[in-house]
Amino acid sequence: CKRQEVLHEFLQRLVPIKSPKHEWYHHDFGHEGQVPRLATFRGKAALWHRSTQQEFFRVALDTTEEIVLEVLPQLAFVDTTPTILEILAAYPREQSSRPTLSRSASSAWDMVTHTGDLMEEIERRYAEIPAPLPTDVIQSRQVDVLLCSVGRMDHTDRAMQALSKYASEIKMAKNAMVRTVPGLSTHHLRRVLAEIVGDKATSIPTRIAMLRLVLDLQVRNPLEIFDKAWKDGKCHRDVAVAILTKLALVEAVDVDKTRAKQMYLDILDRSQEDQQYISSTILKDISGSPWVLDFLAEVVCQYAYVPAVVGDAYSALVNVRTGVSPTDFAKAATRLLKDGRVLKDSSM
């Protein structure tokens, strides 16, 4: 529309506040925010043309004022993710020192009779004032405002990229990401989750939180996503526990049981310390709960041969509520009791 054309032309004439050359409109006249006033654009920037958003980003979104942090993620046609990541990477940061001459210095100007262009005189006088420093403080308040806005981004992939990288360091980033994921379409959800859990930059706590969502949201064929995080059995041991525990307890459709069983057995190829930690933790987590995989009794018997784990294996088996047929239970219990002397565990 015509008004947006006028706005675009107006933005093209402005100089960013971080430019070496400062202009009169860079000075703050007692209000929060630099010219152009961003408050009037809240909620509207997302509807602008691509080129208008680019110009707006160039001249107006280069500070850490709260209104800037709110508007920044709204620009659908400008990839603001690098800027968002740069802000989060700098957290925490104090405000840079300001020039000794305050913004009220203009009130000390002498009133003179002027016959020329008044605007030229105003610009000349502002040019004599030290350039204002932009707001660049990054504390908890600024991060909270930014992440709240990021969580509402239309481009979810960009939001996930920003949130997942700092989810372990900034609690609100993780919370925003967990709230965002369930609202995605089924196809989009699968792709986003697979990218997050498979990304090397994703922290362990964030990866575990996303893995829990996979089955909590009843994603079809979850093993395709789990494989991204599994990394041929070489994933972090807490990630392995999260995957295998959820597989054992949460009903999911289209689970490849042959592949799932192999994942349970893959941990027996790891170091003895990892074998003990992973198998013992899984057995304790599934003890007393209904199982959904019919081969788990056999897996429990395999885990019993891991040093110091036979007690947890026996406890998990005798306390199972449902999910194991009487025949499989009898075979597994008989095997554990038969080998009890060999395993030499006092709790048996």
VMD Tcl script that draws the C-alpha trace (Angstrom):
set ca {
  {0.00 0.00 0.00}
  {0.99 3.64 -0.30}
  {1.73 4.06 3.38}
  {4.20 1.18 3.32}
  {5.93 2.70 0.28}
  {6.32 5.96 2.20}
  {7.63 4.05 5.22}
  {10.12 2.19 3.02}
  {11.44 5.43 1.52}
  {11.66 6.96 4.99}
  {13.67 4.00 6.32}
  {16.08 4.17 3.39}
  {17.02 7.73 4.38}
  {17.84 6.85 7.99}
  {21.29 6.02 9.32}
  {21.68 3.21 11.90}
  {22.60 4.42 15.37}
  {25.77 2.31 15.31}
  {26.94 4.08 12.17}
  {30.17 6.15 12.52}
  {28.13 9.18 11.48}
  {25.46 10.11 13.98}
  {22.37 12.10 13.13}
  {20.14 14.35 15.23}
  {17.41 11.74 15.41}
  {19.78 9.31 17.11}
  {19.48 11.31 20.32}
  {16.93 10.20 22.86}
  {14.45 12.95 23.73}
  {13.41 11.49 27.06}
  {11.58 8.44 25.67}
  {12.59 4.82 25.53}
  {13.81 3.85 22.09}
  {15.50 5.59 19.20}
  {13.79 7.19 16.22}
  {11.86 5.69 14.48}
  {9.70 4.89 17.49}
  {9.34 1.13 17.56}
  {6.29 0.97 19.80}
  {4.07 2.00 16.86}
  {5.37 -0.98 14.85}
  {4.77 -3.71 17.45}
  {2.74 -6.48 15.82}
  {2.80 -4.81 12.38}
  {6.34 -5.49 11.19}
  {5.51 -9.13 10.36}
  {3.06 -7.93 7.68}
  {5.50 -5.72 5.81}
  {7.11 -6.43 2.45}
  {10.45 -8.26 2.46}
  {12.49 -5.19 1.45}
  {10.75 -3.01 4.06}
  {11.56 -5.53 6.79}
  {15.18 -5.58 5.65}
  {15.44 -1.79 5.84}
  {13.73 -1.75 9.22}
  {16.18 -4.36 10.51}
  {19.11 -2.35 9.16}
  {18.30 0.97 10.81}
  {16.19 0.24 13.88}
  {16.99 -3.14 15.42}
  {20.58 -2.73 16.54}
  {20.11 -2.19 20.29}
  {18.95 -4.33 23.20}
  {16.03 -2.16 24.26}
  {13.06 -4.29 25.23}
  {10.88 -3.11 22.36}
  {13.67 -4.01 19.93}
  {13.93 -7.50 21.44}
  {10.16 -7.92 21.06}
  {10.09 -6.87 17.41}
  {13.30 -8.62 16.30}
  {11.88 -12.18 15.99}
  {8.74 -10.95 14.20}
  {10.50 -10.28 10.88}
  {9.48 -13.32 8.83}
  {11.42 -12.30 5.72}
  {14.68 -11.48 7.49}
  {16.76 -14.19 9.14}
  {17.37 -12.55 12.49}
  {18.65 -15.80 14.06}
  {22.36 -14.77 13.91}
  {21.51 -11.54 15.74}
  {19.45 -13.40 18.35}
  {22.27 -15.91 18.90}
  {24.77 -13.07 19.19}
  {22.68 -11.43 21.91}
  {22.28 -14.68 23.84}
  {25.99 -15.45 23.50}
  {26.88 -12.10 25.08}
  {24.69 -12.69 28.15}
  {25.35 -11.37 30.76}
  {26.70 -7.95 29.74}
  {26.61 -4.59 31.48}
  {25.64 -1.38 29.72}
  {28.51 0.43 28.04}
  {29.46 3.74 29.63}
  {27.77 6.78 28.18}
  {29.31 10.12 27.18}
  {29.58 12.69 29.94}
  {27.26 15.02 28.03}
  {23.73 13.86 28.73}
  {20.73 13.93 26.47}
  {19.52 17.05 28.29}
  {22.49 19.03 27.01}
  {20.32 20.57 24.30}
  {18.41 22.47 26.99}
  {21.52 24.60 27.55}
  {21.46 25.97 24.04}
  {21.17 29.75 23.71}
  {18.08 31.07 22.01}
  {19.19 33.09 19.03}
  {17.47 34.82 16.16}
  {17.98 32.65 13.13}
  {17.06 33.66 9.59}
  {18.29 30.59 7.74}
  {17.02 27.04 7.62}
  {16.05 26.17 11.18}
  {16.45 22.42 10.56}
  {20.03 22.91 9.39}
  {20.79 24.84 12.58}
  {19.26 22.09 14.73}
  {21.25 19.40 12.93}
  {24.44 21.46 13.25}
  {24.01 21.81 16.97}
  {23.26 18.12 17.46}
  {26.37 17.31 15.45}
  {28.41 19.10 18.12}
  {27.06 16.79 20.83}
  {28.95 13.51 21.40}
  {27.28 10.61 19.63}
  {24.89 8.68 21.89}
  {25.78 5.12 22.74}
  {23.08 2.55 21.95}
  {21.55 0.44 24.67}
  {23.55 -2.78 24.78}
  {22.93 -4.16 28.25}
  {22.05 -7.87 28.29}
  {20.77 -9.10 31.62}
  {18.05 -11.53 32.71}
  {15.28 -9.08 31.87}
  {16.46 -8.61 28.28}
  {16.94 -12.35 27.77}
  {13.45 -13.10 29.10}
  {11.85 -10.55 26.77}
  {13.78 -11.87 23.77}
  {13.02 -15.54 24.45}
  {9.32 -14.86 25.00}
  {9.20 -13.25 21.57}
  {11.30 -16.02 20.01}
  {8.80 -18.58 21.30}
  {6.12 -16.82 19.22}
  {8.11 -16.77 15.97}
  {6.29 -17.89 12.83}
  {9.45 -19.59 11.56}
  {9.70 -22.42 14.08}
  {12.95 -23.76 12.64}
  {14.67 -20.47 13.39}
  {13.17 -20.37 16.86}
  {14.33 -23.90 17.62}
  {17.84 -23.08 16.43}
  {18.04 -20.16 18.83}
  {16.35 -21.90 21.74}
  {18.05 -25.30 21.56}
  {21.56 -23.86 21.59}
  {21.05 -22.07 24.90}
  {18.43 -24.27 26.55}
  {20.95 -25.76 28.98}
  {22.34 -22.36 30.01}
  {19.12 -20.35 30.11}
  {16.17 -22.11 31.72}
  {13.61 -19.95 29.96}
  {14.99 -21.03 26.57}
  {14.28 -24.66 27.40}
  {10.80 -23.83 28.72}
  {9.97 -21.81 25.61}
  {11.11 -24.64 23.37}
  {9.08 -27.28 25.22}
  {5.99 -25.07 24.92}
  {6.55 -24.43 21.21}
  {7.05 -27.99 19.97}
  {3.59 -29.47 20.77}
  {1.87 -26.84 18.63}
  {3.55 -27.97 15.40}
  {1.91 -30.02 12.68}
  {2.73 -33.74 12.66}
  {5.14 -33.56 9.71}
  {6.81 -30.41 10.97}
  {7.06 -31.87 14.48}
  {8.95 -34.94 13.26}
  {11.44 -32.89 11.25}
  {12.10 -30.33 14.00}
  {12.55 -32.97 16.70}
  {14.90 -35.01 14.52}
  {17.02 -31.94 13.80}
  {17.22 -30.94 17.46}
  {18.10 -34.35 18.92}
  {20.61 -35.01 16.14}
  {22.36 -31.64 16.35}
  {25.76 -31.83 18.04}
  {25.23 -28.34 19.47}
  {22.11 -29.43 21.39}
  {22.85 -29.84 25.08}
  {22.23 -33.16 26.84}
  {19.36 -31.88 29.05}
  {17.65 -30.35 26.02}
  {18.08 -33.50 23.96}
  {16.56 -35.57 26.77}
  {13.61 -33.17 27.07}
  {12.95 -33.46 23.35}
  {13.20 -37.27 23.45}
  {10.58 -37.36 26.18}
  {8.29 -35.25 24.03}
  {8.60 -37.72 21.14}
  {6.66 -40.41 22.96}
  {4.62 -38.11 25.19}
  {3.12 -36.65 22.00}
  {2.66 -40.13 20.48}
  {4.79 -39.40 17.43}
  {4.45 -42.18 14.87}
  {7.50 -44.40 14.31}
  {9.61 -42.69 17.01}
  {12.64 -44.87 16.32}
  {13.47 -42.77 13.27}
  {13.89 -39.78 15.58}
  {15.59 -41.80 18.32}
  {18.18 -43.03 15.81}
  {19.26 -39.43 15.28}
  {20.16 -39.19 18.96}
  {21.27 -42.81 19.35}
  {24.29 -42.41 17.07}
  {24.84 -46.17 16.70}
  {24.82 -46.66 20.46}
  {27.52 -44.05 21.09}
  {25.27 -41.36 22.52}
  {25.61 -39.94 26.02}
  {24.56 -42.49 28.60}
  {21.78 -40.27 29.99}
  {20.39 -39.99 26.47}
  {20.48 -43.78 26.19}
  {18.58 -44.12 29.46}
  {15.93 -41.64 28.33}
  {15.38 -43.46 25.02}
  {15.28 -47.00 26.38}
  {13.14 -46.17 29.42}
  {10.53 -44.41 27.31}
  {10.47 -47.25 24.80}
  {9.77 -49.69 27.62}
  {6.95 -47.76 29.26}
  {5.13 -45.62 26.70}
  {2.79 -47.19 24.16}
  {3.75 -46.03 20.66}
  {2.55 -47.16 17.27}
  {4.73 -48.52 14.48}
  {7.67 -49.48 16.69}
  {10.16 -51.76 14.94}
  {10.63 -54.27 17.75}
  {13.65 -55.90 16.13}
  {15.44 -52.57 15.96}
  {14.28 -51.62 19.45}
  {15.60 -54.87 20.93}
  {18.96 -54.31 19.27}
  {19.16 -50.87 20.89}
  {18.72 -52.45 24.32}
  {21.50 -54.92 23.57}
  {23.81 -52.28 22.07}
  {24.65 -50.92 25.50}
  {26.36 -54.21 26.37}
  {29.11 -53.20 23.94}
  {29.95 -50.09 25.94}
  {32.38 -49.71 28.85}
  {31.61 -51.62 32.03}
  {30.88 -48.37 33.87}
  {28.36 -47.32 31.22}
  {26.82 -50.80 31.17}
  {26.27 -50.69 34.93}
  {24.89 -47.15 34.94}
  {22.56 -47.52 31.95}
  {21.20 -51.00 32.71}
  {20.76 -50.34 36.44}
  {19.00 -47.02 35.85}
  {16.66 -48.49 33.24}
  {15.76 -51.46 35.44}
  {15.01 -49.20 38.41}
  {12.89 -46.87 36.24}
  {10.75 -49.64 34.77}
  {10.38 -51.66 37.98}
  {6.77 -51.76 39.14}
  {5.46 -50.26 35.88}
  {3.59 -51.89 32.98}
  {5.88 -52.84 30.08}
  {4.86 -52.41 26.46}
  {7.57 -54.48 24.73}
  {7.19 -58.27 24.88}
  {10.94 -58.95 24.69}
  {11.87 -56.99 27.81}
  {11.99 -60.11 30.03}
  {14.76 -61.48 27.81}
  {16.61 -58.13 27.95}
  {16.37 -58.12 31.75}
  {18.09 -61.50 31.82}
  {20.86 -60.16 29.61}
  {21.33 -57.15 31.89}
  {21.59 -59.46 34.92}
  {25.03 -60.54 33.75}
  {26.35 -56.98 34.02}
  {28.39 -56.83 37.26}
  {26.38 -55.59 40.29}
  {23.12 -55.37 38.30}
  {21.54 -58.79 38.92}
  {19.65 -57.53 41.98}
  {18.02 -54.71 39.98}
  {17.20 -57.18 37.21}
  {15.48 -59.61 39.56}
  {13.57 -56.78 41.28}
  {12.37 -55.38 37.95}
  {11.18 -58.80 36.81}
  {9.27 -59.82 39.93}
  {7.63 -56.40 40.24}
  {6.45 -56.13 36.64}
  {2.73 -55.38 36.49}
  {1.75 -56.14 32.88}
  {3.39 -56.61 29.50}
  {5.07 -59.96 30.06}
  {3.32 -63.21 29.23}
  {3.25 -65.92 31.95}
  {5.45 -68.13 29.78}
  {8.10 -65.45 29.25}
  {7.99 -64.52 32.93}
  {8.50 -68.14 33.98}
  {11.42 -68.61 31.60}
  {13.13 -65.41 32.73}
  {12.58 -66.05 36.45}
  {13.83 -69.61 36.13}
  {16.91 -68.43 34.28}
  {17.72 -65.81 36.90}
  {17.25 -68.24 39.79}
  {19.25 -70.93 38.03}
  {22.16 -68.61 37.37}
  {21.88 -66.90 40.78}
  {24.75 -68.87 42.26}
  {26.97 -68.07 39.31}
  {26.06 -64.39 39.49}
  {26.65 -64.43 43.28}
  {24.47 -61.50 44.24}
  {23.42 -61.38 47.88}
  {20.08 -59.77 47.06}
  {19.08 -62.86 45.11}
}
mol new
graphics top color blue
foreach p $ca { graphics top sphere $p radius 0.5 }
foreach p [lrange $ca 0 end-1] q [lrange $ca 1 end] { graphics top cylinder $p $q radius 0.2 }
display resetview
